[in-house]
Amino acid sequence: MTLRLQRRRFRFALLQPLRTASGELRERCGWLLRLDDEHGAVGWGEVAPLQPHQFTACEHALAALPDVLSQAQLESVLRETPGPVGFGVGAALAELQGVVGVASPQGWLKAPAPALLLPAGEAMLLALEAAAASMGGLERCTFKWKVATLPDALERQLLEQLLQRLPPTARLRLDANGGWDRSTAEAWMQRLRDDPRLDWLEQPLPVEDQAGLDQLAALGPVALDESLDQHPELRRSWSGWQVRRPALEGDPRMLLQELQEGLPQRMLSTAFETGIGRRWLEHLAGLQAQGPTPAAPGLAPGWTPTGPMFSNDPEQVWAAAA
C-alpha cells in the first residue's frame, strides 16, 4: 500500500509556566502528521519531544522519511526512531488501519475525571482554594502537586497546610521529578505512607538511583515516570504504578494492547498535546478506567489554551497549525 506523509509544525504556550525540579516548561512545539492512503483513508499523528535535546533527533528522523512511502517502511521506522516520532507515526498508522478512531468498534473513548495539577511552591495553596471555590468542595478530587522545587523545610510546611485542607476522601500524588535524595524521599514517605489519601510519590529519586527507588517502594507507594522513558525495560519489570505518557514513549499500539489486556497500575499522563495527541491520551485513559486498577488520569486541565488547535477534530488542529 502506498502512503503519503505530510508534516506541519506547531507551537503554543502554556497558560502558565510549569515549574518542576528539572526546570520550567513554558511552551510546546513539534510536528503534526497526516497520513493518507490510496483509498482516501487518513490517519493523524503528533510528534512533540518534551526535552530540548530530543528535538533535533526527532527533526532529523522526520526529515529522513520520504513524502511517499509504503506501510512496511513506516513500520520499520518505529523500531529505531525516537519515542515522540514513534508515537506520531504509530498513531497515524493505527488510525489508518482502523485500530482506533471512528472506523474502530469503540470509536474514541472519553477519559474519566482527571487529577488536578497543582503548581509548585506557595502557588499551590491559591490553586487549591480556587479549585474548592469552582467545584464547591474537594471531597472526591485527586490532586498532583509538583515538589522538590523549593528548600525542603519550606515544602514540608506547605505539605502540612495542604493536608489540613484536603478532606478525607480526596487523593494526593506528589511529583518530585527525580529531585530528592534518599533521605529526603524517605522522610516524605514516612510522613505520608499511613495517610489513606496518598496515591503515590512520583519519581521521587533520580533515574540513576533505581536501587533507591526499589528500597523506597518497600516502604510505600512509588510511581515511576522519567525512569520509564529512559529505561523502557522497566515498563515490563516494575511492579508498582507506572506513569505512562504515550506521546513520548513510542508506538502507542503497544500501550493500547497492554490496557486492552487489563494490565494493572498504569496511569495515563499528559505531555501537553494538541487535540490530535489528546484524542489518544483520552482514549487510553478511558481504557485504563475499565481495567482492574482505575485511576484518575493526569490530563492537567486548565494548563493548555483552548481553541481549534485543541479540538477533537484533527482537520481543525491541522488548519490551526498552518
Backbone bond lengths (Angstrom), bond angles and torsions (degrees), N, CA, C in turn:
res aa  C-N    CA-C-N  psi(-1)  N-CA   C-N-CA  omega(-1)  CA-C   N-CA-C  phi
1 M - - - 1.464 - - 1.520 109.76 -
2 T 1.321 116.59 132.15 1.465 121.45 179.08 1.530 109.54 -91.03
3 L 1.321 115.56 133.32 1.456 121.91 -178.36 1.524 110.14 -122.09
4 R 1.314 115.43 148.78 1.466 121.46 176.54 1.521 108.43 -115.48
5 L 1.315 115.95 125.33 1.459 121.94 -176.78 1.525 110.38 -109.70
6 Q 1.326 115.67 127.43 1.468 121.66 173.96 1.529 108.87 -119.07
7 R 1.332 115.83 147.78 1.458 122.74 179.26 1.523 108.91 -125.71
8 R 1.320 115.63 147.68 1.465 119.49 177.24 1.528 108.46 -147.51
9 R 1.328 116.77 129.42 1.462 120.94 -178.86 1.519 110.55 -75.31
10 F 1.344 115.63 149.97 1.462 120.87 173.66 1.530 108.96 -140.82
11 R 1.312 114.66 159.39 1.461 122.11 176.90 1.527 108.66 -156.04
12 F 1.314 117.09 138.95 1.463 120.39 172.72 1.523 109.12 -153.31
13 A 1.324 116.05 155.75 1.458 122.59 179.60 1.530 109.60 -99.17
14 L 1.324 116.38 142.29 1.461 120.39 172.00 1.527 108.75 -67.66
15 L 1.318 116.08 156.51 1.457 120.06 -179.17 1.515 111.97 -68.25
16 Q 1.337 116.29 -25.75 1.460 121.27 172.74 1.526 107.54 -150.20
17 P 1.332 118.28 150.46 1.457 119.73 179.83 1.531 110.68 -62.85
18 L 1.322 116.04 141.43 1.464 121.89 176.43 1.522 107.66 -100.53
19 R 1.339 116.37 111.27 1.457 121.73 -178.21 1.517 109.65 -96.61
20 T 1.327 116.25 127.57 1.454 122.31 179.24 1.524 108.95 -132.67
21 A 1.346 115.35 176.06 1.465 119.87 177.93 1.513 111.95 -64.49
22 S 1.333 117.74 -21.87 1.458 121.05 -177.11 1.527 113.00 -99.43
23 G 1.321 118.19 2.83 1.456 119.96 179.06 1.508 112.32 138.55
24 E 1.318 115.91 -163.83 1.468 122.35 -176.52 1.520 109.26 -124.52
25 L 1.323 115.54 132.36 1.459 121.55 177.97 1.522 108.75 -108.08
26 R 1.341 116.26 123.63 1.456 120.96 -178.35 1.521 113.07 -115.06
27 E 1.323 117.84 -29.55 1.454 120.15 -176.95 1.521 110.78 -147.16
28 R 1.327 115.10 164.42 1.467 122.38 177.20 1.517 107.96 -125.63
29 C 1.305 115.55 141.70 1.457 120.13 176.74 1.521 109.10 -148.69
30 G 1.310 114.96 157.50 1.462 119.84 -178.70 1.512 110.40 171.80
31 W 1.336 115.24 -146.42 1.454 121.90 -176.14 1.523 109.84 -133.54
32 L 1.311 116.05 141.87 1.461 122.46 166.96 1.524 107.86 -96.12
33 L 1.326 116.30 144.90 1.461 121.64 178.92 1.524 109.80 -118.35
34 R 1.315 114.48 138.79 1.471 120.78 172.71 1.524 107.42 -125.48
35 L 1.322 115.81 124.96 1.458 122.39 -176.81 1.522 108.69 -119.72
36 D 1.345 116.62 117.44 1.464 122.29 -179.12 1.522 108.93 -112.65
37 D 1.349 116.13 139.17 1.466 118.01 172.39 1.526 109.94 -102.53
38 E 1.299 116.82 178.17 1.465 121.86 -174.16 1.525 112.88 -73.91
39 H 1.347 116.99 -7.69 1.461 120.60 179.21 1.532 112.40 -102.04
40 G 1.316 116.95 2.45 1.462 120.53 177.68 1.511 115.01 95.60
41 A 1.343 118.80 -0.98 1.460 120.94 176.99 1.530 109.59 -74.04
42 V 1.329 116.06 150.57 1.463 121.68 -176.61 1.526 109.34 -130.62
43 G 1.315 115.43 138.91 1.455 121.88 171.62 1.516 109.38 -126.28
44 W 1.343 115.85 146.32 1.462 120.94 -173.80 1.522 110.42 -120.58
45 G 1.330 115.73 144.23 1.456 121.02 177.93 1.514 111.28 -142.33
46 E 1.316 115.31 169.13 1.458 122.01 -178.95 1.532 108.44 -142.15
47 V 1.320 116.31 134.25 1.460 122.45 179.25 1.529 107.26 -123.75
48 A 1.332 117.32 112.16 1.466 120.60 -176.22 1.520 109.73 -148.24
49 P 1.335 118.25 86.98 1.471 120.27 178.26 1.518 111.13 -62.59
50 L 1.313 115.69 143.77 1.464 120.64 -179.05 1.524 111.53 -87.87
51 Q 1.332 116.75 -31.25 1.461 121.17 -178.85 1.540 110.02 -95.90
52 P 1.328 117.93 134.01 1.471 120.33 -178.46 1.531 113.43 -56.09
53 H 1.337 118.07 -35.21 1.456 119.41 -176.99 1.527 112.40 -67.89
54 Q 1.349 116.33 -18.50 1.463 119.66 179.34 1.529 112.37 -83.32
55 F 1.321 116.69 -17.72 1.462 119.82 -171.44 1.525 111.42 -61.54
56 T 1.321 116.59 -46.66 1.467 119.78 -178.17 1.516 111.50 -63.52
57 A 1.338 116.49 -41.06 1.464 119.85 179.04 1.522 111.10 -62.28
58 C 1.334 117.06 -40.75 1.465 120.52 178.55 1.531 110.59 -67.36
59 E 1.329 115.98 -40.30 1.465 119.84 179.71 1.524 110.92 -61.36
60 H 1.329 116.95 -43.46 1.461 120.82 179.32 1.524 111.45 -66.16
61 A 1.345 116.31 -40.46 1.462 119.77 -179.53 1.519 111.41 -64.05
62 L 1.320 117.16 -40.48 1.466 120.15 178.82 1.529 111.23 -70.25
63 A 1.330 116.71 -38.86 1.465 119.98 -179.82 1.523 111.50 -64.95
64 A 1.335 116.72 -27.14 1.469 120.70 -179.07 1.518 112.80 -76.34
65 L 1.329 117.33 -13.93 1.460 120.45 -179.55 1.526 110.10 -82.86
66 P 1.322 118.67 129.64 1.467 120.46 176.55 1.530 111.17 -70.32
67 D 1.312 115.91 160.80 1.459 120.31 179.73 1.529 112.02 -73.31
68 V 1.317 116.66 -27.85 1.465 121.67 177.17 1.530 107.34 -123.11
69 L 1.316 116.90 125.84 1.458 120.69 -174.49 1.516 109.95 -157.98
70 S 1.310 116.03 175.28 1.460 121.03 -178.86 1.527 110.15 -99.72
71 Q 1.327 115.04 164.25 1.450 119.55 176.25 1.535 110.50 -62.40
72 A 1.316 116.98 -37.52 1.463 120.28 179.57 1.522 111.18 -60.94
73 Q 1.330 117.22 -38.36 1.455 120.47 177.68 1.525 111.36 -63.22
74 L 1.333 115.74 -43.05 1.465 119.06 179.29 1.522 111.61 -66.27
75 E 1.319 116.81 -41.26 1.461 120.10 179.46 1.524 110.84 -61.56
76 S 1.329 117.56 -37.00 1.460 119.84 179.80 1.528 111.25 -68.71
77 V 1.332 117.32 -31.92 1.460 121.33 177.74 1.518 111.13 -61.87
78 L 1.316 116.39 -36.53 1.457 121.07 -175.57 1.522 112.67 -61.52
79 R 1.305 117.64 -23.73 1.468 120.32 -176.30 1.524 112.93 -82.49
80 E 1.322 117.73 -11.95 1.463 118.90 -173.25 1.517 114.20 -138.84
81 T 1.297 117.99 8.33 1.459 121.01 -174.64 1.528 110.49 -98.38
82 P 1.350 119.59 159.27 1.468 121.06 174.65 1.529 111.55 -57.50
83 G 1.338 115.31 150.99 1.459 120.32 -174.91 1.515 115.25 -51.89
84 P 1.352 120.28 -47.73 1.463 119.52 -179.61 1.525 113.48 -60.96
85 V 1.353 117.47 -35.09 1.462 120.35 176.88 1.525 109.71 -69.62
86 G 1.332 116.28 -40.01 1.459 119.92 177.02 1.511 112.03 -59.70
87 F 1.341 116.03 -39.00 1.467 118.81 176.91 1.519 110.83 -63.85
88 G 1.322 117.37 -48.70 1.463 119.91 -176.84 1.504 112.74 -61.91
89 V 1.338 116.91 -45.54 1.463 120.72 -179.24 1.522 110.82 -69.50
90 G 1.336 116.72 -44.72 1.463 119.99 -179.91 1.518 112.45 -63.90
91 A 1.341 116.82 -38.19 1.459 120.86 178.19 1.524 110.82 -63.10
92 A 1.342 116.14 -44.70 1.470 119.97 -179.74 1.525 110.97 -64.59
93 L 1.314 117.49 -42.31 1.467 120.60 178.91 1.526 111.26 -64.20
94 A 1.330 116.64 -43.77 1.461 120.30 -178.03 1.524 111.40 -61.97
95 E 1.327 117.15 -40.50 1.462 119.82 178.81 1.519 110.44 -69.81
96 L 1.306 116.11 -39.88 1.461 120.37 178.41 1.527 111.30 -61.51
97 Q 1.324 116.59 -35.98 1.466 122.09 -178.82 1.527 113.16 -83.79
98 G 1.344 117.60 -4.97 1.454 120.43 -178.91 1.512 113.98 78.56
99 V 1.338 117.57 14.94 1.462 120.77 176.85 1.523 110.25 -67.68
100 V 1.323 116.89 -35.11 1.461 123.77 174.24 1.524 107.77 -134.65
101 G 1.329 115.61 171.63 1.449 119.71 173.81 1.508 113.52 95.66
102 V 1.311 115.92 -169.51 1.461 121.33 -172.97 1.525 111.64 -65.11
103 A 1.342 117.34 -22.99 1.465 119.91 -180.00 1.520 112.66 -86.18
104 S 1.324 117.92 -5.67 1.463 121.53 -179.28 1.523 110.02 -93.21
105 P 1.339 118.42 160.43 1.475 120.60 -178.54 1.524 113.50 -60.35
106 Q 1.343 117.41 -35.55 1.462 120.46 -176.70 1.513 113.14 -87.36
107 G 1.330 117.78 -17.11 1.452 119.28 -170.60 1.523 109.45 66.62
108 W 1.311 116.18 -153.23 1.463 121.28 175.12 1.519 108.81 -96.80
109 L 1.317 117.67 119.12 1.456 121.66 178.38 1.526 110.38 -75.16
110 K 1.321 115.70 154.60 1.458 121.43 174.41 1.526 109.30 -96.91
111 A 1.307 116.29 147.48 1.460 121.20 179.77 1.524 110.59 -80.41
112 P 1.333 117.30 152.51 1.466 119.84 172.58 1.526 110.73 -73.19
113 A 1.322 116.55 178.40 1.462 120.70 179.98 1.524 110.08 -57.81
114 P 1.331 117.64 129.66 1.460 120.10 -174.11 1.522 112.95 -85.82
115 A 1.330 115.09 165.79 1.456 121.07 167.04 1.521 109.05 -70.01
116 L 1.318 116.00 152.90 1.460 121.54 177.97 1.524 108.67 -98.79
117 L 1.322 116.41 127.56 1.460 122.09 -177.66 1.518 109.59 -87.98
118 L 1.329 115.86 117.60 1.458 121.67 178.70 1.523 109.71 -93.70
119 P 1.331 118.25 139.10 1.463 120.17 179.35 1.520 111.71 -70.18
120 A 1.317 114.94 163.34 1.457 120.58 179.63 1.519 110.86 -70.55
121 G 1.333 115.26 160.22 1.451 121.53 172.65 1.519 114.33 69.45
122 E 1.333 114.63 -156.72 1.457 120.55 -175.40 1.523 112.70 -68.07
123 A 1.326 117.93 -19.64 1.460 120.11 176.32 1.525 111.46 -60.34
124 M 1.326 116.93 -19.96 1.464 120.84 177.82 1.527 111.67 -57.85
125 L 1.334 117.43 -41.55 1.464 120.68 -176.24 1.528 111.10 -66.37
126 L 1.321 116.76 -40.56 1.466 119.94 177.68 1.524 110.66 -65.45
127 A 1.337 116.75 -41.27 1.464 120.37 178.89 1.519 110.73 -64.58
128 L 1.318 116.99 -36.58 1.462 120.49 178.68 1.527 110.57 -65.95
129 E 1.317 117.13 -42.16 1.463 120.72 177.82 1.525 110.58 -62.96
130 A 1.328 116.29 -42.12 1.461 119.99 179.54 1.525 110.68 -63.62
131 A 1.327 117.50 -39.69 1.462 120.67 178.71 1.516 111.08 -64.77
132 A 1.317 116.97 -42.02 1.468 120.53 179.18 1.514 110.95 -62.93
133 A 1.339 116.76 -39.88 1.460 120.24 -179.16 1.522 111.46 -68.85
134 S 1.324 116.86 -40.84 1.461 120.05 -175.49 1.525 112.40 -74.98
135 M 1.331 117.14 -29.08 1.465 120.64 -176.10 1.515 113.19 -105.05
136 G 1.327 116.48 -2.14 1.455 119.21 179.32 1.514 113.39 71.77
137 G 1.320 118.21 24.39 1.453 122.35 179.96 1.519 111.16 137.35
138 L 1.331 114.97 168.62 1.466 120.73 -174.70 1.518 112.32 -121.51
139 E 1.341 117.02 17.48 1.461 120.45 -167.14 1.520 113.96 -59.65
140 R 1.299 118.58 -39.31 1.468 120.56 -174.49 1.523 112.51 -115.90
141 C 1.311 116.32 24.55 1.461 120.55 -176.64 1.524 111.82 -93.07
142 T 1.316 115.20 150.31 1.456 122.78 170.22 1.521 107.81 -110.81
143 F 1.342 115.81 132.09 1.456 120.98 -177.31 1.523 110.19 -121.74
144 K 1.334 114.61 142.91 1.455 122.06 173.21 1.519 107.57 -120.62
145 W 1.332 115.33 124.72 1.469 120.24 -177.97 1.521 109.36 -116.90
146 K 1.339 116.13 129.22 1.447 122.71 176.90 1.532 109.46 -78.81
147 V 1.337 116.81 122.00 1.461 122.10 -177.55 1.525 109.38 -122.07
148 A 1.342 115.66 -175.56 1.465 123.45 -177.91 1.527 112.01 64.29
149 T 1.331 116.11 32.67 1.472 120.60 177.44 1.531 112.08 -114.67
150 L 1.342 117.60 -11.68 1.459 123.80 -179.29 1.528 108.92 -129.22
151 P 1.348 118.52 169.56 1.467 119.27 172.82 1.527 111.14 -51.96
152 D 1.319 115.63 139.43 1.458 119.62 -171.66 1.525 112.56 -60.18
153 A 1.326 117.98 -38.75 1.461 120.01 -178.77 1.528 110.99 -60.53
154 L 1.336 116.94 -39.95 1.459 120.24 178.66 1.528 110.88 -67.44
155 E 1.320 116.74 -42.49 1.466 118.87 179.19 1.521 111.72 -65.76
156 R 1.314 116.96 -33.77 1.470 119.01 177.18 1.542 110.42 -64.62
157 Q 1.330 116.84 -36.61 1.464 119.95 176.21 1.523 110.79 -65.79
158 L 1.339 115.71 -42.30 1.462 119.34 178.17 1.520 110.94 -64.52
159 L 1.326 117.24 -36.45 1.461 120.25 176.96 1.522 111.26 -58.73
160 E 1.323 116.78 -44.92 1.469 119.22 -179.38 1.525 110.81 -63.15
161 Q 1.321 117.67 -37.69 1.464 119.98 176.67 1.525 111.03 -66.62
162 L 1.315 116.00 -38.94 1.465 120.14 177.19 1.520 110.97 -62.69
163 L 1.321 116.95 -45.42 1.463 120.35 -178.32 1.524 111.61 -65.22
164 Q 1.319 116.50 -32.34 1.465 119.60 177.64 1.519 111.86 -66.36
165 R 1.316 116.46 -30.15 1.465 120.99 -176.08 1.532 113.00 -88.93
166 L 1.328 118.15 -21.04 1.460 120.16 -177.03 1.529 110.84 -82.12
167 P 1.332 117.37 128.81 1.461 119.75 176.18 1.528 110.91 -70.15
168 P 1.335 117.49 164.91 1.474 120.81 -176.74 1.519 113.54 -61.14
169 T 1.321 118.00 -24.35 1.469 120.79 -176.27 1.520 113.42 -91.76
170 A 1.335 117.92 -2.46 1.468 120.84 178.31 1.529 109.85 -79.15
171 R 1.334 115.93 164.04 1.462 122.03 178.82 1.530 108.73 -123.52
172 L 1.346 115.83 150.89 1.454 120.35 -174.52 1.524 110.66 -137.22
173 R 1.335 115.38 133.72 1.456 123.52 173.06 1.524 107.49 -124.87
174 L 1.320 116.50 135.39 1.450 121.62 179.21 1.519 109.15 -116.12
175 D 1.328 116.49 123.47 1.457 121.89 -174.39 1.515 109.55 -113.15
176 A 1.353 115.77 110.28 1.458 121.30 -179.39 1.523 112.53 -93.32
177 N 1.326 118.11 -6.70 1.475 121.38 -179.11 1.530 112.30 48.66
178 G 1.332 115.72 39.14 1.452 120.74 177.94 1.519 114.62 73.74
179 G 1.319 118.58 17.92 1.460 121.80 -170.71 1.509 116.72 -92.96
180 W 1.328 119.35 -2.29 1.461 121.23 179.46 1.521 111.49 -98.94
181 D 1.329 116.36 159.47 1.457 121.06 165.87 1.527 107.83 -95.64
182 R 1.321 116.78 176.88 1.464 119.98 -173.71 1.524 112.89 -62.18
183 S 1.329 117.51 -43.57 1.464 119.53 -176.95 1.520 111.24 -65.77
184 T 1.320 116.96 -40.53 1.467 119.90 178.64 1.518 110.99 -65.77
185 A 1.320 117.33 -46.66 1.467 120.74 179.72 1.515 111.37 -61.01
186 E 1.329 117.09 -40.20 1.463 119.35 -179.94 1.519 110.93 -66.67
187 A 1.337 117.90 -37.72 1.463 120.72 178.49 1.525 110.97 -62.55
188 W 1.328 117.54 -42.07 1.460 120.64 178.08 1.534 110.52 -66.45
189 M 1.315 116.49 -40.85 1.461 119.00 179.38 1.528 111.03 -64.74
190 Q 1.317 117.60 -42.03 1.458 119.97 179.04 1.525 110.82 -61.54
191 R 1.335 116.21 -36.50 1.481 119.26 179.98 1.519 111.60 -70.33
192 L 1.329 117.82 -32.74 1.460 120.21 -168.13 1.523 115.84 -108.85
193 R 1.328 117.89 -16.91 1.469 118.24 -168.03 1.528 113.52 -64.55
194 D 1.329 118.00 -23.67 1.465 120.32 178.18 1.522 112.34 -95.38
195 D 1.311 117.11 2.87 1.465 121.03 178.23 1.525 107.96 -86.24
196 P 1.323 118.26 117.96 1.472 120.32 -176.36 1.524 113.88 -64.33
197 R 1.319 118.00 -11.03 1.460 120.45 179.77 1.528 112.40 -82.49
198 L 1.318 118.06 -14.27 1.461 120.66 -176.48 1.524 110.96 -75.10
199 D 1.333 115.80 122.89 1.464 120.82 169.00 1.518 110.19 -80.54
200 W 1.353 116.31 -55.20 1.456 120.75 -179.73 1.521 110.80 -174.00
201 L 1.329 115.25 164.50 1.465 122.82 163.09 1.522 106.81 -93.97
202 E 1.323 116.40 124.71 1.463 121.42 -174.69 1.523 110.60 -98.30
203 Q 1.319 115.91 123.75 1.466 123.97 -178.96 1.529 110.42 40.18
204 P 1.330 117.36 60.78 1.467 119.32 -176.39 1.524 114.03 -70.39
205 L 1.335 117.79 -24.91 1.459 122.51 -177.25 1.532 109.95 -121.83
206 P 1.328 117.26 161.02 1.466 119.80 179.34 1.525 112.21 -59.92
207 V 1.305 114.77 155.48 1.460 121.06 179.68 1.527 111.07 -55.85
208 E 1.333 117.41 -35.17 1.465 120.95 -176.22 1.525 112.87 -68.71
209 D 1.320 117.94 -18.01 1.468 120.63 -175.55 1.525 110.93 -101.33
210 Q 1.311 116.65 62.12 1.461 119.52 179.87 1.522 111.38 -66.06
211 A 1.337 117.34 -33.51 1.463 119.64 177.60 1.526 110.51 -62.27
212 G 1.328 116.70 -40.95 1.457 119.89 177.48 1.516 112.34 -66.02
213 L 1.327 116.94 -38.19 1.467 120.47 177.18 1.523 110.87 -63.97
214 D 1.333 116.53 -40.21 1.464 120.10 177.67 1.529 110.65 -63.36
215 Q 1.325 117.00 -42.76 1.466 120.30 -179.98 1.526 111.23 -65.50
216 L 1.334 116.09 -41.24 1.468 119.47 179.82 1.517 111.01 -65.71
217 A 1.326 117.08 -37.01 1.471 120.97 179.85 1.525 111.93 -65.23
218 A 1.316 117.23 -20.46 1.458 120.06 175.75 1.528 111.39 -74.43
219 L 1.331 117.17 -17.78 1.464 121.33 179.56 1.524 112.78 -93.38
220 G 1.331 116.91 -30.11 1.460 120.16 -176.47 1.514 110.34 -174.81
221 P 1.345 116.94 -178.42 1.471 120.40 -172.98 1.529 113.31 -70.71
222 V 1.322 115.26 125.66 1.464 123.08 177.19 1.519 108.26 -124.89
223 A 1.316 116.30 133.43 1.470 121.96 174.70 1.522 108.84 -112.65
224 L 1.311 116.29 135.47 1.462 121.04 176.48 1.519 110.29 -94.37
225 D 1.326 115.49 142.84 1.465 122.68 177.40 1.526 109.30 -130.48
226 E 1.333 117.27 -82.59 1.459 120.26 -178.91 1.523 112.59 -57.61
227 S 1.319 117.56 -32.24 1.465 120.50 178.16 1.522 111.46 -58.50
228 L 1.330 116.43 -36.80 1.463 120.37 -178.93 1.522 111.74 -70.00
229 D 1.336 116.35 -31.56 1.463 119.81 178.42 1.526 111.14 -71.28
230 Q 1.323 115.94 -41.75 1.458 119.47 -175.22 1.526 113.26 -86.15
231 H 1.314 116.49 -22.60 1.464 121.13 178.60 1.536 108.63 -132.67
232 P 1.332 117.27 77.16 1.468 120.80 -174.75 1.527 114.15 -56.47
233 E 1.316 118.31 -22.42 1.462 119.63 179.59 1.531 111.65 -63.57
234 L 1.336 116.82 -21.76 1.467 119.62 177.54 1.525 112.17 -67.65
235 R 1.325 117.46 -20.30 1.469 119.54 176.86 1.519 110.56 -63.13
236 R 1.322 117.20 -24.16 1.469 121.02 178.46 1.532 112.37 -93.17
237 S 1.333 117.02 -29.52 1.461 119.40 -171.59 1.521 114.92 -103.15
238 W 1.341 118.74 -24.69 1.472 120.36 -176.65 1.522 109.47 -73.31
239 S 1.327 116.00 124.03 1.467 120.38 -174.75 1.520 113.08 -92.78
240 G 1.351 117.86 -7.31 1.454 120.63 177.94 1.525 111.17 -89.41
241 W 1.326 115.11 -163.35 1.460 119.84 -180.00 1.526 110.92 -69.05
242 Q 1.314 114.90 143.33 1.453 122.54 177.35 1.534 108.86 -120.30
243 V 1.325 116.04 123.28 1.458 121.05 174.50 1.528 106.91 -89.60
244 R 1.310 115.91 107.86 1.460 121.10 -172.80 1.524 109.74 -103.88
245 R 1.323 115.39 122.70 1.466 121.49 177.38 1.526 107.31 -111.68
246 P 1.322 116.79 91.70 1.464 120.20 -171.80 1.519 113.84 -57.55
247 A 1.319 118.48 -32.03 1.463 120.37 -176.85 1.525 112.72 -65.80
248 L 1.344 117.73 -11.46 1.459 120.74 -176.39 1.519 113.46 -114.40
249 E 1.335 118.03 -15.27 1.456 118.15 -165.26 1.523 115.42 -103.31
250 G 1.310 118.94 4.57 1.459 119.40 176.03 1.516 112.76 112.29
251 D 1.321 115.57 -163.65 1.464 123.51 -176.37 1.533 110.82 -48.70
252 P 1.337 118.64 114.20 1.465 120.06 -175.49 1.521 113.70 -71.83
253 R 1.328 117.80 -10.73 1.461 119.41 179.41 1.526 111.66 -65.33
254 M 1.336 117.11 -25.01 1.463 120.14 178.32 1.523 110.86 -70.88
255 L 1.325 117.26 -46.65 1.459 120.90 177.12 1.521 110.39 -66.35
256 L 1.315 116.71 -37.74 1.470 120.77 175.88 1.524 110.64 -55.39
257 Q 1.317 116.93 -44.48 1.460 120.69 -179.75 1.528 110.95 -66.19
258 E 1.339 117.81 -40.90 1.460 120.71 178.17 1.528 110.65 -56.94
259 L 1.331 115.93 -46.04 1.464 119.81 -177.62 1.522 111.53 -70.87
260 Q 1.318 116.73 -35.91 1.465 119.09 176.32 1.523 111.38 -64.83
261 E 1.331 116.65 -30.77 1.462 121.03 177.66 1.522 112.50 -81.69
262 G 1.327 117.52 -6.59 1.455 121.11 176.03 1.514 114.99 80.05
263 L 1.345 118.03 27.31 1.458 118.86 177.36 1.524 109.48 -65.26
264 P 1.335 117.93 135.10 1.472 120.41 -172.49 1.522 113.07 -84.68
265 Q 1.325 114.68 169.43 1.459 125.15 169.72 1.532 113.35 58.84
266 R 1.319 115.16 40.06 1.462 121.85 167.22 1.521 108.01 -107.70
267 M 1.328 117.37 129.51 1.459 121.16 176.26 1.519 108.18 -121.30
268 L 1.317 117.88 130.48 1.461 122.94 -175.84 1.519 110.47 -88.54
269 S 1.337 115.85 133.86 1.451 120.55 -175.91 1.523 111.01 -135.32
270 T 1.309 115.64 150.33 1.457 122.59 -176.42 1.521 112.42 -81.45
271 A 1.318 114.93 151.68 1.463 122.68 164.56 1.526 108.38 -115.15
272 F 1.337 116.55 21.82 1.459 124.83 179.89 1.532 110.32 64.02
273 E 1.323 113.96 73.49 1.461 122.40 -174.37 1.529 112.00 -90.97
274 T 1.329 115.93 163.70 1.459 121.76 163.65 1.530 107.93 -75.23
275 G 1.315 116.29 -179.25 1.453 119.68 178.99 1.517 113.53 -61.02
276 I 1.337 118.12 -27.15 1.470 120.84 -179.12 1.521 110.61 -69.12
277 G 1.320 116.71 -48.96 1.462 118.95 177.03 1.509 112.38 -70.73
278 R 1.328 116.23 -29.79 1.466 120.56 -177.52 1.533 111.45 -64.78
279 R 1.334 117.02 -34.18 1.470 119.09 178.45 1.517 110.54 -58.23
280 W 1.328 116.13 -41.63 1.465 120.29 178.60 1.526 111.18 -66.68
281 L 1.307 116.72 -45.11 1.460 119.99 -178.97 1.516 110.98 -59.52
282 E 1.324 116.65 -45.66 1.460 119.69 -179.23 1.525 111.56 -68.44
283 H 1.329 117.30 -37.64 1.467 120.43 178.38 1.529 110.45 -62.70
284 L 1.320 117.40 -46.43 1.455 120.88 179.91 1.529 110.90 -66.35
285 A 1.328 117.23 -37.24 1.461 120.01 176.79 1.529 110.91 -65.59
286 G 1.335 116.37 -36.14 1.459 119.49 175.67 1.515 112.23 -63.79
287 L 1.324 116.95 -39.27 1.464 121.05 175.42 1.526 110.71 -64.98
288 Q 1.324 116.63 -43.68 1.466 120.50 -179.34 1.525 110.50 -59.25
289 A 1.323 116.71 -38.51 1.458 121.10 -179.19 1.523 112.33 -65.36
290 Q 1.330 117.25 -22.06 1.459 121.23 178.37 1.532 112.17 -87.13
291 G 1.323 117.32 -6.54 1.453 122.32 -174.74 1.519 112.98 -87.05
292 P 1.343 116.73 -169.65 1.463 121.28 -173.04 1.518 114.82 -75.58
293 T 1.348 118.56 -18.82 1.467 121.56 -177.74 1.521 110.24 -132.03
294 P 1.331 118.79 66.16 1.470 120.37 -177.46 1.528 111.21 -60.24
295 A 1.324 115.59 139.50 1.468 121.34 -179.63 1.513 108.76 -145.53
296 A 1.325 116.00 144.51 1.466 120.43 177.62 1.519 109.66 -59.32
297 P 1.324 118.66 126.02 1.466 120.14 179.78 1.519 111.52 -72.77
298 G 1.325 115.22 159.22 1.459 121.00 178.52 1.509 110.96 -95.21
299 L 1.315 117.91 80.09 1.462 122.31 -176.71 1.525 113.20 -94.52
300 A 1.344 117.26 -5.01 1.469 122.16 177.93 1.517 112.67 50.42
301 P 1.346 118.55 56.62 1.470 119.34 179.16 1.526 111.01 -61.37
302 G 1.324 115.36 140.19 1.448 120.63 177.34 1.517 115.41 88.03
303 W 1.342 117.98 2.17 1.455 120.36 -178.28 1.524 112.77 -102.98
304 T 1.322 118.48 -19.89 1.462 120.89 177.87 1.531 109.46 -110.52
305 P 1.323 117.89 154.71 1.463 120.71 -179.51 1.529 111.47 -67.26
306 T 1.309 114.72 173.41 1.457 121.30 171.05 1.530 107.79 -106.07
307 G 1.320 116.16 174.96 1.453 119.68 178.59 1.510 111.96 122.72
308 P 1.326 117.04 -178.75 1.468 121.38 -173.81 1.526 114.35 -58.27
309 M 1.328 118.63 -32.51 1.457 119.63 -178.58 1.526 112.33 -66.34
310 F 1.316 117.08 -14.51 1.453 121.21 -178.83 1.531 111.30 -115.88
311 S 1.320 114.99 20.73 1.454 122.05 178.45 1.525 111.25 -74.93
312 N 1.339 116.39 155.60 1.458 121.19 172.32 1.527 111.94 -76.80
313 D 1.312 116.78 -9.77 1.466 121.94 178.37 1.532 108.03 -92.65
314 P 1.336 118.50 110.08 1.466 119.61 -176.49 1.525 113.73 -62.98
315 E 1.321 118.42 -26.65 1.455 120.03 176.80 1.530 110.44 -62.72
316 Q 1.341 116.69 -39.30 1.467 120.08 178.40 1.514 110.65 -67.42
317 V 1.325 117.68 -39.33 1.451 121.10 178.13 1.524 110.42 -62.25
318 W 1.321 115.27 -45.84 1.460 121.89 -179.69 1.530 110.86 -59.77
319 A 1.328 115.81 -44.92 1.462 119.87 -179.30 1.535 111.04 -67.44
320 A 1.334 117.07 -35.89 1.467 120.40 -177.87 1.515 111.82 -68.87
321 A 1.328 117.06 -25.41 1.464 120.45 -179.13 1.522 112.64 -83.16
322 A 1.318 117.37 -8.57 1.474 120.46 -176.54 1.519 111.89 -67.78
